[in-house]
């Protein structure tokens, strides 16, 4: 049996999952957190066991070595030779990649050139790739891009209404994100649309980072995130779409630089900024229950922004056959799912089983009643298995 590793390297983290392919059996999964600190955390789950420890992990290379050592120590594998390929999640593929690609010098150089569009992500992904390559130099290495699924958008859906020379010269356009998740969800959704010739799907990947995508015939036609993951709907700490003049006005009012305000829009806005409670929807909902007016406003704002995009994409698709809720909030917060559905139900003709919805967390379930004009489902996302599938396909070529 061939073993494939799916890797997601962040600026201070390294998530991994080892699969037995082509069965897609998960052999182990884990995460190194707080890389670069003396009190970093390394956790791994395998079979029916798990282990977590606090220790110094000074860089990504040390994190990769921990992963490799644990695989052998826990007897998950006998030898590193059993791993035939490693797939790496890459957030930003720019205009270059409409599908996953083998890691070579050209791929590596292009990913590096795109660091300005995803400074926290692409740089970390490359560090993770290089660390694995050093330890496993002969395995097939594949880059799986979050932006690739969105490359099927038409120009009128991805071009910004700015001077066109900026679009051409600086590749300033909509790229989107979470494409690996949206693609997985669109494929899983087809089992609910067996009699639909041209499926129209609105996929809601709603977590601390959140995006919504309109999908027709298995292809993305529009997505909410923009040049960077800051665009689209309101999120845990991100603003989502704003009147562009807000930046200029607030810089003038506060004396802060554009860079300082940009960081505020990215890291101190959204749920956190409006509620002044937390970036975590669970904390905000608890404050809503306690009657906190700012938390109530933050929650209503979040619901309204999502409803607005669903309505926009209903028009863009010329109707919709299926709406998917997924990711951390979409899979686990039945309260927010209910609020969104109640907001859009009159316009879209939804008939939702709200009693069934209650208490459903992290499980696949159909929320709509048979008489509903649009099916509504919860589907837990699985970006790692998409990475493993693409990576394995390259290995088998």
KEKE-3310 file (N, C-alpha, C; in steps of 0.2 Angstrom, whole numbers, plus 5000, padded with zeros to 4 digits):
npx = (5004:5002:5009:5004:5008:4999:5001:5001:5008:5009:5013:5018:5016:5012:5003:4998:4994:4993:4990:4984:4985:4976:4965:4962:4963:4965:4980:4987:4987:4991:4999:5010:5012:5015:5028:5045:5046:5051:5041:5033:5020:5017:5007:5000:4989:4985:4979:4969:4975:4983:4994:5002:5013:5024:5037:5053:5052:5061:5061:5054:5060:5064:5051:5047:5056:5052:5039:5043:5051:5041:5033:5040:5044:5031:5028:5020:5023:5036:5047:5054:5054:5042:5033:5028:5024:5022:5011:5008:4999:4996:4992:4991:4991:4991:4989:4995:4992:4980:4977:4983:5001:5017:5031:5044:5058:5053:5040:5042:5049:5038:5029:5036:5037:5024:5023:5020:5006:5001:5008:5010:5006:5011:5025:5028:5023:5032:5044:5040:5039:5052:5058:5053:5058:5071:5073:5066:5071:5069:5055:5039:5034:5021:5012:4997:4985:4976:4969:4967:4955:4947:4951:4943:4934:4926:4932:4924:4920:4932:4940:4945:4937:4947:4960:4965:4978:4984:4979:4984:4998:5002:4995:4983:4969:4954:4957:4952:4950:4952:4949:4952:4944:4931:4930:4931:4919:4909:4910:4906:4893:4886:4880:4868:4861:4858:4848:4849:4854:4862:4871:4868:4877:4879:4892:4896:4909:4912:4921:4933:4940:4932:4922:4912:4906:4900:4895:4894:4890:4901:4911:4919:4911:4910:4917:4919:4930:4944:4957:4966:4964:4956:4945:4927:4915:4911:4923:4931:4942:4943:4938:4931:4922:4923:4919:4931:4935:4935:4948:4956:4950:4950:4963:4967:4959:4965:4978:4986:4996:4994:4998:4997:4983:4979:4983:4975:4962:4964:4967:4960:4947:4931:4921:4928:4932:4919:4911:4919:4922:4927:4936:4930:4916:4909:4911:4906:4892:4889:4889:4879:4868:4869:4864:4872:4874:4883:4889:4877:4875:4886:4884:4872:4877:4886:4878:4869:4879:4883:4870:4868:4878:4874:4862:4866:4874:4864:4857:4868:4870:4858:4848:4847:4852:4857:4862:4877:4883:4898:4914:4922:4912:4901:4899:4897:4890:4874:4865:4869:4868:4854:4850:4855:4848:4834:4835:4836:4826:4813:4815:4821:4813:4815:4812:4815:4820:4820:4821:4827:4840:4845:4857:4865:4881:4896:4893:4887:4872:4855:4846:4835:4818:4808:4799:4805:4811:4824:4838:4846:4861:4872:4889:4904:4920:4935:4949:4962:4961:4958:4970:4978:4973:4975:4989:4993:4988:4998:5009:5006:5006)
npy = (4994:5011:5026:5042:5059:5073:5090:5105:5119:5133:5150:5148:5135:5117:5107:5090:5075:5057:5046:5030:5025:5019:5019:5029:5029:5035:5035:5042:5058:5075:5089:5103:5116:5134:5135:5140:5143:5140:5134:5126:5115:5099:5087:5071:5059:5042:5026:5021:5030:5044:5058:5071:5084:5097:5106:5112:5119:5124:5128:5125:5114:5107:5103:5095:5085:5080:5075:5064:5056:5052:5045:5033:5029:5027:5016:5018:5018:5007:5011:5026:5025:5020:5031:5038:5050:5068:5080:5097:5110:5126:5142:5153:5153:5162:5169:5158:5145:5133:5121:5108:5105:5098:5099:5109:5118:5129:5129:5131:5144:5152:5151:5158:5171:5175:5178:5191:5192:5184:5184:5179:5166:5159:5160:5152:5140:5137:5135:5124:5115:5114:5109:5096:5091:5091:5080:5070:5068:5061:5059:5061:5077:5088:5103:5110:5120:5133:5143:5137:5131:5142:5147:5146:5156:5169:5184:5195:5192:5191:5202:5218:5234:5244:5255:5248:5245:5242:5230:5222:5225:5222:5211:5212:5207:5197:5182:5173:5160:5145:5136:5122:5116:5120:5114:5100:5100:5103:5091:5081:5085:5081:5069:5072:5077:5069:5069:5081:5090:5101:5105:5118:5126:5133:5135:5136:5140:5142:5148:5154:5160:5164:5160:5161:5152:5151:5138:5130:5116:5110:5119:5134:5149:5161:5169:5174:5179:5190:5199:5195:5185:5194:5200:5199:5191:5196:5191:5181:5189:5198:5211:5208:5213:5231:5248:5256:5269:5269:5266:5277:5287:5283:5282:5295:5301:5294:5295:5284:5273:5267:5253:5250:5251:5242:5230:5231:5229:5216:5209:5214:5216:5212:5199:5201:5214:5221:5216:5217:5207:5194:5184:5172:5164:5156:5162:5174:5171:5167:5178:5185:5178:5182:5195:5205:5220:5224:5212:5206:5214:5211:5198:5199:5206:5198:5187:5194:5198:5186:5181:5191:5188:5175:5178:5186:5177:5168:5174:5176:5163:5160:5154:5141:5125:5118:5122:5123:5120:5122:5119:5126:5134:5133:5119:5116:5126:5126:5136:5148:5143:5141:5155:5160:5153:5157:5170:5170:5161:5166:5172:5162:5151:5142:5127:5122:5110:5114:5109:5097:5102:5108:5105:5098:5094:5095:5084:5076:5081:5082:5097:5103:5101:5089:5097:5109:5122:5123:5112:5110:5107:5100:5098:5091:5097:5092:5095:5090:5077:5080:5085:5074:5065:5072:5073:5059:5056:5062:5055:5042:5044)
npz = (5000:4996:5004:5008:5012:5018:5019:5029:5031:5042:5047:5060:5062:5059:5051:5048:5039:5037:5024:5018:5002:4988:4996:5004:5018:5034:5042:5052:5061:5064:5073:5074:5084:5088:5083:5084:5096:5114:5121:5112:5105:5101:5094:5091:5083:5082:5076:5090:5098:5106:5108:5116:5118:5126:5121:5115:5099:5087:5073:5057:5051:5062:5067:5056:5058:5070:5066:5058:5066:5075:5067:5065:5078:5084:5077:5066:5053:5046:5039:5032:5018:5015:5012:4998:4992:4995:4998:4997:5004:4997:4998:4989:4972:4962:4945:4939:4941:4938:4943:4953:4955:4951:4962:4957:4951:4944:4949:4962:4962:4956:4967:4977:4971:4973:4986:4991:4989:4998:5012:5025:5022:5010:5011:5023:5018:5009:5017:5024:5014:5009:5021:5022:5010:5012:5021:5015:5001:4989:4986:4978:4976:4978:4974:4980:4976:4984:4977:4965:4961:4958:4947:4936:4934:4925:4917:4920:4932:4940:4938:4944:4945:4942:4936:4921:4918:4930:4933:4923:4925:4938:4941:4949:4955:4958:4967:4977:4989:5000:4990:4988:4998:4994:4981:4985:4993:4983:4975:4984:4986:4974:4976:4981:4971:4960:4949:4943:4929:4926:4939:4951:4964:4980:4990:5007:5016:5031:5044:5056:5046:5032:5017:5002:4989:4972:4962:4946:4936:4942:4942:4948:4948:4954:4968:4985:4993:4989:4981:4992:5007:5014:5009:5005:5015:5032:5045:5058:5063:5052:5041:5029:5014:5011:5009:4999:5003:5017:5022:5019:5025:5039:5042:5040:5051:5062:5062:5059:5049:5032:5032:5045:5047:5038:5045:5056:5050:5046:5057:5069:5067:5061:5070:5082:5082:5081:5091:5102:5111:5107:5094:5092:5087:5096:5108:5106:5103:5116:5123:5116:5121:5134:5132:5128:5119:5109:5105:5100:5089:5081:5078:5071:5060:5054:5050:5041:5031:5026:5021:5011:5002:4998:4992:4981:4974:4971:4961:4952:4948:4942:4949:4962:4967:4977:4994:5004:5020:5029:5036:5052:5059:5051:5051:5064:5072:5075:5078:5071:5058:5058:5059:5047:5038:5041:5037:5023:5019:5015:5002:4994:4995:5005:5015:5030:5042:5057:5070:5068:5064:5076:5088:5080:5076:5067:5059:5044:5036:5030:5030:5024:5021:5011:5003:5001:4990:4988:4991:5007:5015:5027:5026:5032:5029:5020:5017:5017:5012:4999:4995:4997:4987:4975:4975:4975:4963:4954:4958:4953:4939)
capx = (5000:5006:5007:5004:5007:4996:5005:4998:5012:5008:5019:5021:5012:5013:4998:5000:4989:4996:4985:4986:4981:4971:4960:4961:4963:4970:4984:4988:4986:4994:5000:5015:5010:5020:5035:5050:5046:5053:5035:5029:5016:5017:5002:4999:4984:4986:4975:4965:4979:4985:5000:5003:5019:5026:5044:5056:5053:5064:5060:5050:5064:5064:5045:5047:5060:5048:5034:5047:5053:5035:5030:5044:5043:5024:5027:5014:5027:5042:5053:5052:5053:5035:5030:5029:5023:5020:5007:5008:4994:4998:4986:4991:4994:4991:4987:4999:4991:4973:4977:4989:5007:5023:5036:5050:5061:5048:5034:5045:5050:5032:5026:5040:5035:5018:5023:5017:4999:5000:5014:5010:5005:5016:5032:5028:5022:5039:5048:5038:5041:5060:5060:5051:5062:5078:5072:5063:5073:5067:5048:5036:5031:5016:5009:4990:4984:4969:4966:4967:4948:4943:4953:4938:4930:4926:4935:4920:4920:4938:4943:4942:4936:4953:4964:4967:4985:4986:4977:4989:5005:5003:4991:4979:4963:4951:4959:4949:4954:4948:4947:4952:4938:4925:4930:4929:4911:4905:4910:4902:4886:4883:4875:4861:4859:4858:4844:4850:4858:4868:4870:4870:4878:4882:4896:4898:4915:4911:4925:4936:4941:4926:4921:4906:4908:4895:4898:4890:4893:4907:4916:4918:4909:4911:4919:4919:4937:4947:4965:4968:4958:4953:4939:4921:4910:4915:4925:4933:4946:4944:4932:4927:4922:4922:4920:4938:4937:4936:4955:4959:4946:4952:4970:4967:4957:4969:4985:4989:4998:4990:5000:4994:4976:4978:4984:4969:4957:4965:4968:4957:4940:4926:4918:4932:4931:4912:4908:4924:4922:4931:4935:4927:4909:4906:4911:4901:4885:4887:4888:4872:4863:4869:4861:4877:4872:4888:4889:4871:4876:4891:4881:4867:4881:4889:4872:4867:4884:4882:4864:4868:4882:4870:4857:4870:4876:4858:4856:4873:4869:4851:4844:4852:4849:4859:4867:4881:4886:4904:4920:4921:4905:4895:4898:4896:4885:4867:4862:4871:4865:4847:4849:4856:4842:4828:4836:4836:4821:4807:4816:4823:4808:4817:4808:4820:4818:4824:4822:4833:4846:4847:4862:4869:4888:4901:4890:4883:4864:4851:4842:4829:4812:4807:4795:4809:4813:4832:4841:4851:4865:4879:4894:4910:4925:4941:4954:4968:4960:4959:4978:4981:4971:4979:4996:4993:4987:5004:5014:5004:5007)
capy = (5000:5017:5031:5049:5064:5079:5095:5112:5123:5140:5154:5145:5128:5112:5101:5084:5069:5052:5042:5024:5026:5023:5018:5035:5027:5039:5032:5047:5065:5079:5097:5106:5123:5138:5134:5145:5145:5135:5130:5124:5110:5094:5082:5066:5054:5036:5021:5024:5033:5051:5060:5079:5086:5103:5106:5117:5117:5131:5130:5120:5108:5103:5101:5090:5079:5077:5071:5058:5052:5050:5040:5027:5028:5024:5010:5019:5015:5004:5015:5032:5023:5019:5037:5039:5057:5073:5085:5103:5115:5132:5147:5158:5151:5168:5167:5153:5138:5131:5114:5106:5105:5095:5104:5109:5124:5134:5130:5135:5151:5156:5152:5163:5177:5177:5179:5198:5192:5179:5185:5174:5159:5156:5159:5147:5134:5135:5133:5117:5110:5113:5105:5089:5089:5089:5074:5065:5071:5057:5057:5065:5083:5091:5109:5110:5127:5135:5147:5134:5130:5148:5150:5145:5162:5173:5190:5200:5190:5192:5209:5224:5240:5249:5256:5241:5244:5239:5223:5219:5225:5220:5205:5214:5204:5192:5176:5169:5156:5139:5132:5115:5115:5121:5109:5094:5100:5102:5084:5077:5087:5078:5063:5075:5081:5064:5070:5088:5090:5106:5107:5124:5125:5138:5132:5141:5138:5147:5147:5160:5163:5162:5162:5158:5151:5149:5133:5128:5111:5108:5124:5140:5155:5167:5168:5180:5182:5194:5199:5192:5182:5199:5201:5195:5191:5197:5184:5181:5196:5202:5215:5207:5219:5238:5254:5258:5276:5268:5265:5283:5291:5281:5284:5303:5302:5291:5296:5278:5272:5262:5247:5249:5251:5236:5225:5231:5226:5209:5205:5216:5218:5206:5197:5203:5222:5224:5213:5218:5201:5188:5183:5166:5164:5153:5167:5180:5169:5167:5185:5187:5175:5187:5202:5210:5223:5224:5205:5205:5218:5208:5192:5200:5209:5192:5184:5198:5198:5179:5181:5195:5184:5169:5181:5188:5171:5165:5178:5174:5156:5159:5150:5137:5118:5115:5126:5119:5124:5118:5122:5126:5137:5130:5112:5115:5131:5126:5143:5152:5140:5143:5162:5162:5150:5161:5176:5169:5157:5169:5174:5156:5146:5136:5124:5119:5106:5118:5104:5092:5106:5109:5100:5094:5097:5090:5078:5077:5080:5086:5101:5105:5097:5087:5102:5115:5123:5122:5108:5113:5101:5101:5093:5092:5098:5088:5098:5085:5071:5082:5086:5067:5063:5076:5071:5052:5055:5063:5049:5036:5045)
capz = (5000:4996:5009:5005:5017:5016:5024:5028:5035:5043:5049:5066:5063:5054:5051:5044:5039:5033:5021:5014:4996:4986:5000:5008:5025:5038:5047:5058:5060:5070:5072:5078:5085:5091:5081:5085:5104:5118:5124:5107:5106:5096:5095:5085:5084:5077:5079:5095:5103:5105:5112:5115:5123:5126:5120:5110:5091:5085:5066:5053:5050:5068:5067:5052:5061:5075:5063:5055:5072:5078:5063:5066:5085:5086:5073:5061:5047:5047:5036:5028:5011:5013:5010:4991:4990:5000:4995:5001:5003:4995:4998:4983:4966:4957:4939:4936:4942:4938:4945:4957:4951:4954:4964:4953:4952:4941:4953:4968:4960:4956:4973:4980:4968:4975:4993:4993:4989:5004:5015:5030:5020:5005:5014:5027:5014:5006:5022:5025:5008:5009:5027:5020:5004:5015:5025:5010:4995:4983:4986:4974:4980:4974:4977:4979:4977:4987:4972:4958:4959:4956:4940:4930:4934:4919:4918:4923:4939:4944:4937:4948:4941:4943:4929:4918:4918:4936:4933:4919:4927:4945:4943:4954:4953:4963:4967:4981:4994:5002:4984:4989:5002:4990:4976:4989:4994:4977:4973:4988:4985:4969:4978:4982:4964:4954:4944:4941:4924:4927:4946:4954:4971:4984:4995:5012:5020:5036:5050:5058:5040:5028:5010:4999:4981:4967:4958:4941:4933:4945:4941:4951:4943:4958:4975:4989:4994:4984:4980:4997:5011:5018:5005:5005:5021:5038:5048:5065:5064:5046:5039:5023:5009:5013:5005:4999:5006:5024:5023:5019:5031:5046:5042:5042:5058:5068:5061:5058:5042:5028:5034:5052:5047:5035:5050:5060:5046:5045:5064:5074:5065:5061:5076:5087:5082:5082:5098:5108:5115:5105:5087:5092:5087:5102:5114:5104:5104:5123:5125:5114:5126:5140:5131:5126:5113:5103:5102:5096:5083:5078:5076:5065:5054:5051:5047:5035:5026:5022:5017:5005:4996:4995:4987:4975:4970:4968:4954:4947:4945:4939:4954:4965:4968:4984:4998:5008:5026:5031:5040:5059:5061:5047:5053:5072:5075:5073:5079:5066:5052:5058:5058:5040:5034:5042:5034:5016:5017:5011:4995:4991:4996:5009:5020:5035:5048:5062:5075:5066:5064:5083:5091:5075:5076:5064:5055:5037:5037:5026:5034:5021:5020:5004:4999:5000:4983:4987:4996:5011:5018:5031:5024:5034:5023:5021:5012:5017:5007:4992:4994:4996:4980:4969:4976:4973:4955:4951:4959:4949:4932)
cpx = (5004:5004:5009:5003:5004:4999:5002:5003:5010:5014:5022:5018:5014:5008:4999:4994:4992:4990:4988:4981:4981:4965:4957:4960:4968:4974:4986:4987:4989:4996:5006:5013:5016:5027:5039:5050:5048:5047:5031:5026:5016:5012:5001:4993:4985:4982:4970:4969:4981:4990:5001:5009:5021:5034:5047:5055:5055:5063:5056:5053:5064:5057:5044:5050:5056:5042:5037:5048:5047:5032:5033:5043:5036:5023:5021:5017:5033:5048:5050:5051:5046:5031:5032:5028:5021:5017:5007:5003:4998:4992:4986:4995:4994:4987:4990:4996:4983:4972:4983:4995:5013:5028:5042:5053:5057:5043:5036:5046:5044:5029:5029:5038:5029:5017:5019:5009:4997:5006:5015:5010:5010:5023:5033:5027:5029:5044:5046:5040:5048:5062:5059:5056:5069:5078:5070:5065:5070:5059:5045:5033:5027:5013:5002:4988:4976:4965:4965:4959:4944:4946:4949:4933:4931:4929:4931:4918:4926:4942:4940:4941:4941:4956:4967:4974:4988:4984:4982:4996:5007:4999:4986:4972:4960:4954:4955:4953:4949:4945:4947:4946:4932:4924:4928:4921:4907:4905:4906:4895:4883:4878:4868:4858:4859:4854:4844:4856:4864:4867:4872:4871:4881:4885:4898:4903:4915:4915:4927:4938:4935:4925:4915:4908:4901:4898:4892:4893:4900:4913:4914:4916:4910:4913:4920:4925:4940:4954:4968:4962:4954:4946:4933:4917:4915:4917:4927:4937:4946:4937:4928:4927:4920:4922:4927:4940:4938:4943:4957:4956:4949:4959:4971:4965:4961:4976:4989:4991:4994:4992:4997:4987:4975:4978:4977:4963:4958:4964:4964:4950:4936:4923:4922:4931:4924:4910:4913:4924:4927:4931:4932:4920:4906:4906:4906:4894:4884:4886:4881:4867:4863:4866:4866:4876:4877:4889:4883:4872:4881:4888:4876:4871:4884:4884:4870:4872:4883:4876:4864:4872:4878:4865:4860:4872:4870:4856:4862:4873:4862:4847:4849:4848:4851:4864:4870:4883:4892:4909:4918:4914:4900:4894:4895:4891:4878:4863:4863:4868:4857:4846:4850:4850:4836:4829:4835:4830:4815:4809:4818:4818:4811:4812:4813:4817:4823:4825:4827:4840:4849:4851:4866:4876:4893:4899:4887:4876:4861:4846:4835:4824:4811:4803:4799:4811:4821:4834:4846:4854:4871:4883:4901:4916:4931:4946:4960:4967:4960:4966:4981:4979:4975:4987:4997:4993:4994:5009:5012:5005:5013)
cpy = (5006:5022:5038:5054:5070:5084:5102:5116:5130:5143:5151:5138:5124:5107:5096:5078:5064:5047:5036:5025:5020:5023:5024:5034:5032:5035:5036:5054:5069:5086:5099:5114:5127:5137:5140:5147:5139:5131:5128:5117:5105:5088:5077:5061:5048:5031:5024:5028:5040:5053:5068:5080:5093:5103:5111:5115:5124:5133:5124:5114:5104:5100:5095:5084:5076:5072:5064:5054:5049:5044:5033:5025:5024:5018:5011:5017:5012:5008:5021:5031:5022:5025:5038:5046:5061:5078:5091:5108:5122:5137:5150:5155:5156:5165:5161:5146:5137:5124:5113:5105:5101:5100:5103:5116:5130:5135:5133:5142:5155:5157:5157:5170:5180:5178:5186:5197:5187:5179:5180:5167:5156:5155:5153:5140:5132:5132:5125:5112:5109:5109:5098:5087:5087:5082:5068:5068:5067:5056:5062:5071:5087:5097:5109:5117:5129:5140:5144:5133:5136:5151:5149:5151:5166:5180:5195:5198:5191:5199:5214:5230:5246:5250:5249:5240:5241:5232:5219:5219:5222:5213:5206:5212:5200:5185:5171:5164:5150:5135:5125:5112:5115:5116:5102:5094:5100:5095:5080:5079:5084:5072:5065:5077:5076:5066:5077:5088:5095:5109:5114:5124:5131:5135:5137:5138:5143:5145:5154:5164:5160:5164:5158:5158:5149:5144:5131:5122:5109:5113:5130:5145:5161:5165:5174:5183:5185:5193:5194:5189:5188:5201:5197:5196:5193:5190:5186:5188:5200:5205:5212:5213:5226:5243:5256:5264:5275:5269:5273:5288:5289:5282:5291:5304:5300:5293:5290:5277:5267:5255:5245:5248:5244:5230:5225:5228:5219:5206:5208:5218:5212:5205:5201:5211:5224:5222:5216:5213:5196:5188:5176:5166:5161:5158:5173:5177:5168:5174:5188:5184:5179:5194:5207:5214:5223:5217:5203:5208:5214:5201:5193:5203:5203:5188:5187:5198:5191:5179:5185:5191:5178:5172:5183:5182:5167:5168:5176:5167:5155:5154:5145:5130:5116:5121:5122:5123:5119:5122:5123:5129:5134:5123:5112:5120:5130:5132:5148:5150:5142:5150:5163:5159:5154:5167:5175:5165:5160:5170:5167:5151:5140:5134:5120:5116:5109:5113:5099:5096:5107:5103:5097:5098:5092:5084:5080:5076:5085:5090:5103:5099:5095:5093:5108:5115:5122:5117:5112:5107:5104:5096:5095:5092:5093:5090:5093:5079:5073:5083:5079:5064:5066:5073:5064:5051:5057:5058:5043:5038:5042)
cpz = (5000:5001:5007:5011:5015:5022:5023:5033:5035:5045:5055:5068:5058:5055:5046:5045:5035:5031:5018:5008:4992:4990:5004:5016:5029:5043:5053:5056:5065:5068:5077:5078:5089:5089:5081:5092:5108:5121:5118:5109:5100:5098:5089:5088:5079:5081:5084:5100:5101:5110:5111:5120:5121:5126:5115:5103:5088:5078:5063:5052:5056:5069:5062:5054:5066:5072:5061:5061:5075:5074:5064:5073:5087:5081:5068:5054:5050:5045:5032:5021:5010:5011:5003:4989:4996:4996:5000:5000:5002:4994:4992:4977:4960:4951:4935:4936:4943:4941:4949:4952:4954:4956:4960:4954:4950:4946:4960:4967:4960:4962:4977:4978:4971:4983:4995:4993:4995:5008:5021:5028:5016:5007:5018:5023:5011:5011:5024:5020:5008:5015:5025:5015:5007:5018:5020:5003:4988:4982:4981:4978:4976:4978:4975:4981:4979:4981:4966:4956:4956:4950:4935:4930:4928:4921:4922:4930:4943:4943:4941:4944:4943:4936:4927:4918:4924:4936:4929:4922:4934:4946:4948:4952:4959:4962:4971:4985:4995:4996:4985:4993:4997:4984:4979:4990:4988:4974:4977:4988:4979:4970:4979:4976:4958:4948:4941:4935:4924:4934:4948:4961:4974:4990:5000:5017:5026:5043:5052:5051:5036:5021:5007:4992:4978:4962:4953:4937:4935:4945:4945:4946:4947:4965:4979:4991:4988:4982:4986:5001:5015:5015:5007:5011:5027:5041:5055:5067:5058:5044:5034:5019:5013:5008:5005:5003:5014:5026:5024:5024:5038:5047:5044:5049:5063:5068:5060:5050:5039:5031:5041:5052:5043:5040:5054:5056:5045:5052:5069:5073:5065:5068:5082:5088:5084:5089:5103:5113:5113:5097:5086:5092:5093:5108:5112:5105:5112:5126:5122:5118:5132:5139:5129:5119:5107:5100:5098:5089:5078:5074:5070:5059:5051:5047:5040:5029:5022:5018:5011:5000:4993:4990:4981:4971:4967:4961:4949:4944:4941:4943:4957:4967:4975:4987:5003:5014:5028:5034:5048:5061:5057:5049:5060:5075:5072:5073:5074:5059:5052:5057:5051:5036:5035:5038:5026:5014:5013:5004:4991:4991:5000:5014:5024:5041:5054:5068:5074:5066:5071:5085:5086:5074:5072:5060:5049:5038:5032:5030:5031:5021:5013:5000:4998:4993:4982:4993:5000:5015:5022:5028:5027:5029:5025:5015:5012:5012:5000:4990:4993:4989:4975:4969:4973:4966:4952:4952:4954:4941:4929)
residu = (UNK:UNK:UNK:UNK:UNK:UNK:UNK:UNK:UNK:UNK:UNK:UNK:UNK:UNK:UNK:UNK:UNK:UNK:UNK:UNK:UNK:UNK:UNK:UNK:UNK:UNK:UNK:UNK:UNK:UNK:UNK:UNK:UNK:UNK:UNK:UNK:UNK:UNK:UNK:UNK:UNK:UNK:UNK:UNK:UNK:UNK:UNK:UNK:UNK:UNK:UNK:UNK:UNK:UNK:UNK:UNK:UNK:UNK:UNK:UNK:UNK:UNK:UNK:UNK:UNK:UNK:UNK:UNK:UNK:UNK:UNK:UNK:UNK:UNK:UNK:UNK:UNK:UNK:UNK:UNK:UNK:UNK:UNK:UNK:UNK:UNK:UNK:UNK:UNK:UNK:UNK:UNK:UNK:UNK:UNK:UNK:UNK:UNK:UNK:UNK:UNK:UNK:UNK:UNK:UNK:UNK:UNK:UNK:UNK:UNK:UNK:UNK:UNK:UNK:UNK:UNK:UNK:UNK:UNK:UNK:UNK:UNK:UNK:UNK:UNK:UNK:UNK:UNK:UNK:UNK:UNK:UNK:UNK:UNK:UNK:UNK:UNK:UNK:UNK:UNK:UNK:UNK:UNK:UNK:UNK:UNK:UNK:UNK:UNK:UNK:UNK:UNK:UNK:UNK:UNK:UNK:UNK:UNK:UNK:UNK:UNK:UNK:UNK:UNK:UNK:UNK:UNK:UNK:UNK:UNK:UNK:UNK:UNK:UNK:UNK:UNK:UNK:UNK:UNK:UNK:UNK:UNK:UNK:UNK:UNK:UNK:UNK:UNK:UNK:UNK:UNK:UNK:UNK:UNK:UNK:UNK:UNK:UNK:UNK:UNK:UNK:UNK:UNK:UNK:UNK:UNK:UNK:UNK:UNK:UNK:UNK:UNK:UNK:UNK:UNK:UNK:UNK:UNK:UNK:UNK:UNK:UNK:UNK:UNK:UNK:UNK:UNK:UNK:UNK:UNK:UNK:UNK:UNK:UNK:UNK:UNK:UNK:UNK:UNK:UNK:UNK:UNK:UNK:UNK:UNK:UNK:UNK:UNK:UNK:UNK:UNK:UNK:UNK:UNK:UNK:UNK:UNK:UNK:UNK:UNK:UNK:UNK:UNK:UNK:UNK:UNK:UNK:UNK:UNK:UNK:UNK:UNK:UNK:UNK:UNK:UNK:UNK:UNK:UNK:UNK:UNK:UNK:UNK:UNK:UNK:UNK:UNK:UNK:UNK:UNK:UNK:UNK:UNK:UNK:UNK:UNK:UNK:UNK:UNK:UNK:UNK:UNK:UNK:UNK:UNK:UNK:UNK:UNK:UNK:UNK:UNK:UNK:UNK:UNK:UNK:UNK:UNK:UNK:UNK:UNK:UNK:UNK:UNK:UNK:UNK:UNK:UNK:UNK:UNK:UNK:UNK:UNK:UNK:UNK:UNK:UNK:UNK:UNK:UNK:UNK:UNK:UNK:UNK:UNK:UNK:UNK:UNK:UNK:UNK:UNK:UNK:UNK:UNK:UNK:UNK:UNK:UNK:UNK:UNK:UNK:UNK:UNK:UNK:UNK:UNK:UNK:UNK:UNK:UNK:UNK:UNK:UNK:UNK:UNK:UNK:UNK:UNK:UNK:UNK:UNK:UNK:UNK:UNK:UNK:UNK:UNK:UNK:UNK:UNK:UNK:UNK:UNK:UNK:UNK:UNK:UNK:UNK)
# end
